Amino acid sequence: MGRVSQQQAEENRRRVVETAARLFREKGTHLSVADLMKASGLTHGGFYKQFESKDALIDEATAHAFGELTQLHAAGLERHAGQRDEARQALIDNYLSVEHRDNPADGCPAAALAADMAREPADSGARRVYTEGVGDFAAALADEKADQNADGLVRLSTMLGALVLSRATKGSPLSEEILDSARAALIRGLREPSSSS
């Protein structure tokens, strides 16, 4: 057997990171290296040629998932020609949709990885990447006029909480009611002037 070329090694690494980003959001970070590599179509032994440890992969996969979220928001801004409120409304509509609820593997890493990150050591790379991603997402949701931290964090907390509760109650009418109620409240909040002084 010949050695893997540098280009093939980079492609293999990219495939593992993308697969891990999806599977961690869908199933959690407790997934075994063997299962991740199998899902990537690669051998278990090849993992340690690419990554120092599973923790290193969790860090990289978390960053990749938040990068996808950032790209989604940027594409929304571009689609709405820089009209921030319209882009945020579209983001809220998409985030609090049945499709997003039913597809955690392709969805928001803030919601999908929250329980896993709460169990990570406070100084872990994954926790740092997750915290930065949450902060960036909250800033993207904030009003330019209002206190960005408070405003964006309230929107993000409402969206994330509604999504998690909707997933936990999936199969009951309450699940969609949670999504609908949160979406209506957030969009109403976008249209009303900030009450903070």
Secondary structure, DSSP 8 states (H G I E B T S, - for coil): -----HHHHHHHHHHHHHHHHHHHHHH-TT--HHHHHHHHTS-GGGHHHH-S-HHHHHHHHHHHHHHHHHHHHHHHHHHTTT-HHHHHHHHHHHHTSHHHHH-GGGS-HHHHTHHHHHHS-TT-HHHHHHHHHHHHHHHHHS-SSS-HHHHHHHHHHHHHHHHHHHHHTTTSHHHHHHHHHHHHHHHHHHHS-----
